[in-house]
């Protein structure tokens, strides 16, 4: 399981690095741990030169998920 997780993380990192745009849409929960983890990830990605758009969600409402999945050509985390 550890090796599988490591492999998937490596593929995700490679995909982000090789993406033609530096804009990343970062979705996160609106509670304390969601805000904190988003802030940490945002800072780390900004240090690497990415522009981050944070979007706080209370829960994954179907209408919101539909709009997220329609966001083609963009990095969504």
ROKOL-263484 format. One record per atom (N, C-alpha, C, O, CB): residue number from 1; atom name; x, y, z. Coordinates in Angstrom, 1 decimal. Glycine has a CB too. Layout:
N
R resi name     c1     c2     c3
R  NUM   CA      X      Y      Z
...
// end
This chain:
77
R resi name     c1     c2     c3
R    1    N    0.8   -1.2    0.0
R    1   CA    0.0    0.0    0.0
R    1    C    0.9    1.3    0.0
R    1    O    0.6    2.2   -0.7
R    1   CB   -0.9    0.0    1.2
R    2    N    1.9    1.3    0.8
R    2   CA    2.8    2.4    0.9
R    2    C    3.4    2.7   -0.5
R    2    O    3.5    3.8   -0.9
R    2   CB    3.9    2.2    1.9
R    3    N    3.9    1.6   -1.2
R    3   CA    4.5    1.8   -2.5
R    3    C    3.5    2.4   -3.5
R    3    O    3.8    3.2   -4.4
R    3   CB    5.1    0.5   -3.0
R    4    N    2.3    1.9   -3.5
R    4   CA    1.2    2.4   -4.4
R    4    C    0.9    3.9   -4.1
R    4    O    0.8    4.6   -5.1
R    4   CB   -0.1    1.6   -4.2
R    5    N    0.9    4.3   -2.9
R    5   CA    0.6    5.7   -2.5
R    5    C    1.8    6.5   -3.0
R    5    O    1.6    7.6   -3.6
R    5   CB    0.5    5.8   -1.0
R    6    N    3.0    6.1   -2.8
R    6   CA    4.2    6.8   -3.3
R    6    C    4.2    6.9   -4.8
R    6    O    4.5    8.0   -5.3
R    6   CB    5.5    6.1   -2.8
R    7    N    3.8    5.9   -5.5
R    7   CA    3.8    5.9   -7.0
R    7    C    2.7    6.9   -7.5
R    7    O    3.0    7.7   -8.4
R    7   CB    3.5    4.5   -7.5
R    8    N    1.6    6.9   -6.9
R    8   CA    0.5    7.8   -7.3
R    8    C    0.9    9.3   -7.0
R    8    O    0.6   10.2   -7.7
R    8   CB   -0.8    7.5   -6.6
R    9    N    1.5    9.5   -5.8
R    9   CA    2.0   10.8   -5.5
R    9    C    3.0   11.3   -6.5
R    9    O    3.0   12.5   -6.9
R    9   CB    2.5   10.9   -4.0
R   10    N    3.9   10.5   -6.9
R   10   CA    4.9   10.8   -7.8
R   10    C    4.3   11.2   -9.2
R   10    O    4.7   12.2   -9.8
R   10   CB    5.9    9.7   -8.0
R   11    N    3.3   10.4   -9.6
R   11   CA    2.6   10.7  -10.9
R   11    C    1.9   12.0  -10.8
R   11    O    1.9   12.8  -11.8
R   11   CB    1.7    9.6  -11.2
R   12    N    1.3   12.3   -9.7
R   12   CA    0.5   13.6   -9.5
R   12    C    1.5   14.8   -9.5
R   12    O    1.2   15.8  -10.2
R   12   CB   -0.2   13.6   -8.2
R   13    N    2.6   14.6   -8.8
R   13   CA    3.6   15.7   -8.8
R   13    C    4.2   15.9  -10.3
R   13    O    4.3   17.1  -10.7
R   13   CB    4.8   15.4   -7.9
R   14    N    4.5   14.9  -11.0
R   14   CA    5.0   15.0  -12.3
R   14    C    3.9   15.7  -13.2
R   14    O    4.3   16.5  -14.1
R   14   CB    5.3   13.6  -12.9
R   15    N    2.7   15.3  -13.1
R   15   CA    1.6   16.0  -13.9
R   15    C    1.5   17.5  -13.6
R   15    O    1.4   18.3  -14.5
R   15   CB    0.3   15.3  -13.6
R   16    N    1.6   17.9  -12.3
R   16   CA    1.6   19.3  -12.0
R   16    C    2.8   20.0  -12.6
R   16    O    2.7   21.1  -13.2
R   16   CB    1.5   19.5  -10.5
R   17    N    4.0   19.4  -12.4
R   17   CA    5.2   20.1  -12.9
R   17    C    5.2   20.3  -14.4
R   17    O    5.6   21.3  -14.9
R   17   CB    6.4   19.2  -12.5
R   18    N    4.6   19.3  -15.1
R   18   CA    4.6   19.3  -16.6
R   18    C    3.4   20.0  -17.2
R   18    O    3.3   20.1  -18.4
R   18   CB    4.7   17.9  -17.1
R   19    N    2.5   20.5  -16.3
R   19   CA    1.3   21.2  -16.8
R   19    C    1.7   22.5  -17.4
R   19    O    2.6   23.2  -16.9
R   19   CB    0.2   21.4  -15.7
R   20    N    1.1   22.9  -18.6
R   20   CA    1.5   24.2  -19.2
R   20    C    1.1   25.5  -18.5
R   20    O    1.7   26.5  -18.8
R   20   CB    0.9   24.2  -20.6
R   21    N    0.3   25.4  -17.5
R   21   CA   -0.1   26.6  -16.8
R   21    C    0.4   26.5  -15.3
R   21    O    0.6   25.4  -14.8
R   21   CB   -1.7   26.8  -16.8
R   22    N    0.6   27.7  -14.7
R   22   CA    1.0   27.7  -13.3
R   22    C   -0.1   28.0  -12.4
R   22    O    0.1   28.2  -11.2
R   22   CB    2.1   28.7  -13.1
R   23    N   -1.4   28.1  -12.9
R   23   CA   -2.6   28.3  -12.0
R   23    C   -3.1   27.0  -11.5
R   23    O   -3.3   26.0  -12.2
R   23   CB   -3.7   29.0  -12.8
R   24    N   -3.3   27.0  -10.2
R   24   CA   -3.9   25.8   -9.5
R   24    C   -5.1   26.2   -8.7
R   24    O   -5.1   27.2   -8.0
R   24   CB   -2.8   25.1   -8.6
R   25    N   -6.2   25.5   -8.9
R   25   CA   -7.4   25.7   -8.1
R   25    C   -7.4   24.7   -7.0
R   25    O   -7.4   23.5   -7.1
R   25   CB   -8.7   25.5   -9.0
R   26    N   -7.3   25.3   -5.8
R   26   CA   -7.2   24.5   -4.5
R   26    C   -8.5   24.5   -3.8
R   26    O   -8.9   25.5   -3.2
R   26   CB   -6.0   25.0   -3.7
R   27    N   -9.2   23.4   -3.8
R   27   CA  -10.5   23.3   -3.1
R   27    C  -10.2   22.7   -1.7
R   27    O   -9.4   21.8   -1.6
R   27   CB  -11.5   22.4   -3.8
R   28    N  -10.9   23.2   -0.7
R   28   CA  -10.7   22.7    0.7
R   28    C  -11.9   22.9    1.5
R   28    O  -12.8   23.7    1.2
R   28   CB   -9.5   23.5    1.3
R   29    N  -12.0   22.2    2.6
R   29   CA  -13.1   22.2    3.5
R   29    C  -13.0   23.5    4.3
R   29    O  -11.9   24.1    4.5
R   29   CB  -13.2   21.0    4.4
R   30    N  -14.2   24.0    4.7
R   30   CA  -14.2   25.3    5.4
R   30    C  -14.0   25.2    6.9
R   30    O  -14.3   26.2    7.7
R   30   CB  -15.5   26.0    5.1
R   31    N  -13.6   24.0    7.4
R   31   CA  -13.4   23.9    8.9
R   31    C  -11.9   24.2    9.2
R   31    O  -11.1   24.4    8.3
R   31   CB  -13.8   22.5    9.4
R   32    N  -11.5   24.1   10.5
R   32   CA  -10.2   24.4   10.9
R   32    C   -9.1   23.6   10.2
R   32    O   -8.1   24.2    9.7
R   32   CB  -10.1   24.3   12.4
R   33    N   -9.3   22.3   10.1
R   33   CA   -8.2   21.5    9.5
R   33    C   -8.2   21.7    8.0
R   33    O   -7.1   21.6    7.4
R   33   CB   -8.4   20.0    9.8
R   34    N   -9.3   21.9    7.4
R   34   CA   -9.3   22.2    6.0
R   34    C   -8.7   23.5    5.6
R   34    O   -7.9   23.6    4.7
R   34   CB  -10.8   22.2    5.4
R   35    N   -8.9   24.6    6.4
R   35   CA   -8.3   25.9    6.2
R   35    C   -6.8   25.8    6.4
R   35    O   -6.0   26.4    5.7
R   35   CB   -8.9   26.9    7.1
R   36    N   -6.4   25.1    7.5
R   36   CA   -5.0   24.9    7.8
R   36    C   -4.2   24.2    6.8
R   36    O   -3.2   24.6    6.3
R   36   CB   -4.8   24.2    9.2
R   37    N   -4.8   23.0    6.3
R   37   CA   -4.1   22.2    5.3
R   37    C   -4.0   23.0    4.0
R   37    O   -3.0   22.9    3.3
R   37   CB   -4.8   20.9    5.1
R   38    N   -5.0   23.7    3.6
R   38   CA   -5.0   24.5    2.4
R   38    C   -4.0   25.6    2.5
R   38    O   -3.3   25.9    1.5
R   38   CB   -6.4   25.2    2.2
R   39    N   -3.8   26.3    3.7
R   39   CA   -2.8   27.3    3.8
R   39    C   -1.4   26.8    3.7
R   39    O   -0.6   27.4    3.0
R   39   CB   -3.0   28.0    5.2
R   40    N   -1.2   25.6    4.2
R   40   CA    0.1   25.0    4.1
R   40    C    0.4   24.6    2.7
R   40    O    1.5   24.9    2.2
R   40   CB    0.2   23.7    5.0
R   41    N   -0.5   24.0    2.0
R   41   CA   -0.3   23.6    0.6
R   41    C   -0.2   24.8   -0.3
R   41    O    0.7   24.8   -1.2
R   41   CB   -1.5   22.7    0.1
R   42    N   -1.0   25.8   -0.1
R   42   CA   -0.9   27.0   -0.9
R   42    C    0.5   27.7   -0.7
R   42    O    1.1   28.0   -1.8
R   42   CB   -2.0   28.0   -0.4
R   43    N    1.0   27.8    0.5
R   43   CA    2.3   28.4    0.7
R   43    C    3.4   27.5    0.0
R   43    O    4.3   28.1   -0.7
R   43   CB    2.6   28.5    2.2
R   44    N    3.3   26.2    0.1
R   44   CA    4.3   25.4   -0.5
R   44    C    4.3   25.5   -2.0
R   44    O    5.4   25.6   -2.7
R   44   CB    4.1   23.9   -0.1
R   45    N    3.1   25.5   -2.6
R   45   CA    3.0   25.7   -4.1
R   45    C    3.4   27.0   -4.6
R   45    O    4.0   27.2   -5.6
R   45   CB    1.6   25.4   -4.5
R   46    N    3.1   28.1   -3.8
R   46   CA    3.5   29.4   -4.2
R   46    C    5.1   29.5   -4.1
R   46    O    5.6   30.2   -5.0
R   46   CB    2.9   30.5   -3.2
R   47    N    5.7   28.9   -3.2
R   47   CA    7.2   28.9   -3.2
R   47    C    7.8   28.3   -4.4
R   47    O    8.9   28.6   -4.8
R   47   CB    7.7   28.1   -1.9
R   48    N    7.0   27.4   -5.1
R   48   CA    7.5   26.7   -6.3
R   48    C    7.1   27.5   -7.5
R   48    O    7.4   27.1   -8.7
R   48   CB    6.9   25.3   -6.4
R   49    N    6.4   28.7   -7.3
R   49   CA    6.1   29.6   -8.5
R   49    C    4.7   29.4   -9.0
R   49    O    4.4   30.0  -10.1
R   49   CB    7.1   29.3   -9.5
R   50    N    3.8   28.7   -8.3
R   50   CA    2.5   28.6   -8.8
R   50    C    1.6   29.7   -8.3
R   50    O    1.8   30.2   -7.2
R   50   CB    1.9   27.2   -8.4
R   51    N    0.6   30.0   -9.0
R   51   CA   -0.5   30.9   -8.6
R   51    C   -1.7   30.1   -8.1
R   51    O   -2.1   29.2   -8.8
R   51   CB   -0.9   31.9   -9.8
R   52    N   -2.1   30.3   -6.9
R   52   CA   -3.1   29.5   -6.3
R   52    C   -4.4   30.3   -6.1
R   52    O   -4.4   31.4   -5.6
R   52   CB   -2.6   28.9   -4.9
R   53    N   -5.5   29.6   -6.5
R   53   CA   -6.8   30.2   -6.3
R   53    C   -7.5   29.2   -5.3
R   53    O   -7.7   28.0   -5.6
R   53   CB   -7.7   30.3   -7.6
R   54    N   -7.8   29.7   -4.1
R   54   CA   -8.4   28.8   -3.1
R   54    C   -9.9   29.0   -3.1
R   54    O  -10.4   30.1   -3.2
R   54   CB   -7.8   29.2   -1.7
R   55    N  -10.6   27.8   -3.0
R   55   CA  -12.0   27.8   -2.9
R   55    C  -12.4   26.9   -1.7
R   55    O  -12.1   25.8   -1.7
R   55   CB  -12.6   27.2   -4.3
R   56    N  -13.1   27.6   -0.8
R   56   CA  -13.6   26.9    0.4
R   56    C  -15.0   26.4    0.2
R   56    O  -15.9   27.1   -0.2
R   56   CB  -13.5   27.9    1.6
R   57    N  -15.1   25.1    0.6
R   57   CA  -16.4   24.4    0.4
R   57    C  -16.9   23.9    1.8
R   57    O  -16.1   23.4    2.6
R   57   CB  -16.4   23.3   -0.6
R   58    N  -18.2   24.1    2.1
R   58   CA  -18.8   23.5    3.3
R   58    C  -18.9   21.9    3.1
R   58    O  -18.5   21.2    4.0
R   58   CB  -20.1   24.1    3.6
R   59    N  -19.4   21.6    1.9
R   59   CA  -19.5   20.1    1.6
R   59    C  -19.6   20.0    0.1
R   59    O  -19.9   21.0   -0.6
R   59   CB  -20.8   19.5    2.3
R   60    N  -19.4   18.8   -0.5
R   60   CA  -19.5   18.7   -1.9
R   60    C  -20.9   18.6   -2.5
R   60    O  -21.4   17.5   -2.8
R   60   CB  -18.7   17.4   -2.3
R   61    N  -21.6   19.7   -2.6
R   61   CA  -22.9   19.7   -3.1
R   61    C  -22.8   19.3   -4.6
R   61    O  -21.9   19.6   -5.3
R   61   CB  -23.5   21.1   -3.0
R   62    N  -23.8   18.5   -5.1
R   62   CA  -23.8   18.0   -6.5
R   62    C  -23.7   19.1   -7.5
R   62    O  -22.9   19.0   -8.5
R   62   CB  -25.1   17.3   -6.7
R   63    N  -24.3   20.2   -7.3
R   63   CA  -24.2   21.3   -8.3
R   63    C  -22.8   21.9   -8.3
R   63    O  -22.3   22.3   -9.4
R   63   CB  -25.3   22.4   -7.9
R   64    N  -22.2   22.0   -7.2
R   64   CA  -20.8   22.5   -7.1
R   64    C  -19.9   21.5   -7.7
R   64    O  -19.0   21.9   -8.5
R   64   CB  -20.4   22.8   -5.6
R   65    N  -20.0   20.2   -7.4
R   65   CA  -19.2   19.2   -8.0
R   65    C  -19.3   19.2   -9.5
R   65    O  -18.3   19.1  -10.2
R   65   CB  -19.5   17.8   -7.5
R   66    N  -20.5   19.4  -10.1
R   66   CA  -20.7   19.5  -11.5
R   66    C  -19.9   20.6  -12.1
R   66    O  -19.2   20.4  -13.1
R   66   CB  -22.2   19.7  -11.8
R   67    N  -19.9   21.8  -11.5
R   67   CA  -19.1   22.9  -12.0
R   67    C  -17.6   22.7  -11.9
R   67    O  -16.8   23.0  -12.8
R   67   CB  -19.4   24.2  -11.2
R   68    N  -17.2   22.0  -10.8
R   68   CA  -15.8   21.7  -10.6
R   68    C  -15.3   20.7  -11.8
R   68    O  -14.3   21.0  -12.4
R   68   CB  -15.5   21.1   -9.3
R   69    N  -16.1   19.7  -12.0
R   69   CA  -15.7   18.7  -13.0
R   69    C  -15.8   19.3  -14.4
R   69    O  -15.2   18.7  -15.4
R   69   CB  -16.6   17.5  -12.9
R   70    N  -16.5   20.4  -14.6
R   70   CA  -16.5   21.1  -15.9
R   70    C  -15.3   22.0  -16.2
R   70    O  -15.1   22.5  -17.3
R   70   CB  -17.8   21.9  -16.0
R   71    N  -14.5   22.1  -15.1
R   71   CA  -13.3   23.0  -15.3
R   71    C  -12.2   22.2  -16.0
R   71    O  -11.3   21.6  -15.4
R   71   CB  -12.8   23.4  -13.8
R   72    N  -12.2   22.3  -17.3
R   72   CA  -11.2   21.5  -18.1
R   72    C  -10.0   22.4  -18.4
R   72    O  -10.1   23.6  -18.4
R   72   CB  -11.9   21.1  -19.4
R   73    N   -8.9   21.8  -18.5
R   73   CA   -7.7   22.5  -18.9
R   73    C   -7.1   23.2  -17.7
R   73    O   -6.2   24.1  -17.9
R   73   CB   -8.0   23.5  -19.9
R   74    N   -7.5   22.8  -16.5
R   74   CA   -6.9   23.5  -15.3
R   74    C   -6.5   22.4  -14.2
R   74    O   -7.1   21.3  -14.2
R   74   CB   -8.0   24.5  -14.6
R   75    N   -5.6   22.8  -13.4
R   75   CA   -5.2   21.9  -12.3
R   75    C   -6.2   22.1  -11.2
R   75    O   -6.5   23.2  -10.7
R   75   CB   -3.8   22.1  -11.8
R   76    N   -6.8   21.0  -10.7
R   76   CA   -7.7   21.0   -9.6
R   76    C   -7.2   20.1   -8.5
R   76    O   -7.0   18.9   -8.7
R   76   CB   -9.2   20.6  -10.0
R   77    N   -7.0   20.7   -7.3
R   77   CA   -6.6   19.9   -6.1
R   77    C   -7.7   20.1   -5.1
R   77    O   -7.6   19.5   -4.0
R   77   CB   -5.2   20.4   -5.6
// end
